[in-house]
Amino acid sequence: MDSDALGDRIARCVISQYKALPKKGKPAAKSTSAGSNQKHEWTVLAGFVIYNAKNDGFECVALGTGLKCQHRGQLSKFGDSLHDCHAEVVARRALLVFFTNQLHSHHHTHGSVFVARSGCETNQFMLCAHLRLYLYTSQCPCGSAAAAAVAPDYGDQLDGAPNKRRKTNPNDCSLISGSAQIKPGRGDSIPTLSMSCSDKIARWNALGVQGGLLSNVLQPVRIAGIVVGDLFNRDQIDRALNQRIGKGECEIYSTKEPFERSQSELLKRYEPDDIITADASVYWYLGAKSSVALVSGSKQGVKVAKGGATACQPPKQRSEICKLSLFSAYCNKLQSINCLDPQDPTITYKQAKAKATEYQKAKANFLSTDEFAGWVHCPDIYESFTVDGVYLELESSLSKD
């Protein structure tokens, strides 16, 4: 199969799964004041696909949409909402739920994407040898990968900020040090703590998409290839995702498969002034009962006191992909299959990640390079919560997962 055909096949796999999801949270046409035209929302779609060499099959296992991120004044210290709702980040969070469920399934059904590593006390599982993980995104990731791209009318990507219409670069991120960038990063925007998607994907390529928490039980799971739709520039993407980490082996593919709610597709039918960025995000993972819509980092319809909240959201109101929910699933599901020793109920999310010593060493090396030395670390106050959502004051200075 040639590279273009492979890219199209992966893209179709994610797009078809997105089309099968309910309408809630998806971009739509919005009515405005009487007599004016409707505004049509656009978004970015990203998804993870697993290729099975035994049957030459592709299966979408997680996806997400979104364009927004939270500024510092909107963040919760209880880990019960998302800081970053860009599509690639939402999709990766959904992938972590899928991974956790698959580790649990391995014990009960032996139908997992993971295989146990015999004779190992740590990192007991790894991705099956006949499986490969791919990432699709309908538009080039923001940051360094999109440095050469120009979008005709990109709009504001910061939740809670005016949606001013203006021509700009989709690489609308602030340079920090080396080539590391934060989003959205414009001079007229409130600062965020979210690194660009290019930086995050480069980090996943270097350390694995499983992150610090699951590294306690998983060998690194790396992306075999990325498929990019709009604003594709192979050399720029390769530099951002592979060359910056020195040893990147992520294959790069383009696709012409149309995503119906992309900016480029809507511009074929509507005037630029009639197109706006979508407020909501959607996530889904294989095995989920349905997709879930998010607004401002929390489940759509849930009212949350951002920044000044004195208690975390009740479990039923939290999304499965917030840090607190991921931490809870990690502890409860993996302890139930004796994959983890019983956890001290006072251990924090940050402390649990720190136990993955090999991952932490690799992360420290990654962040010491000139390219990523300016990485903005998540302050301790946003990772000092227990599995029960209790916030604890800590003096630890470990960095963001």
Salt bridges, closest charged atoms under 4 A:
GLU41 OE2 - LYS30 NZ 3.07
ASP56 OD2 - ARG9 NH1 3.44
ASP84 OD2 - LYS183 NZ 2.72
ASP84 OD2 - LYS200 NZ 2.82
ASP153 OD2 - ARG165 NH2 3.59
ASP156 OD2 - ARG186 NH2 3.12
ASP172 OD2 - ARG166 NH2 3.09
ASP172 OD2 - ARG186 NH1 3.42
ASP188 OD1 - ARG186 NE 3.14
ASP199 OD1 - ARG244 NH1 2.84
GLU257 OE2 - ARG12 NH1 3.15
GLU265 OE2 - LYS268 NZ 2.86
ASP274 OD1 - LYS39 NZ 3.72
ASP279 OD2 - LYS30 NZ 3.52
ASP279 OD1 - LYS68 NZ 3.75
GLU358 OE2 - LYS361 NZ 3.82
ASP380 OD1 - LYS350 NZ 3.45
GLU383 OE2 - LYS323 NZ 2.85
GLU383 OE1 - LYS350 NZ 3.28
GLU383 OE1 - LYS353 NZ 3.11
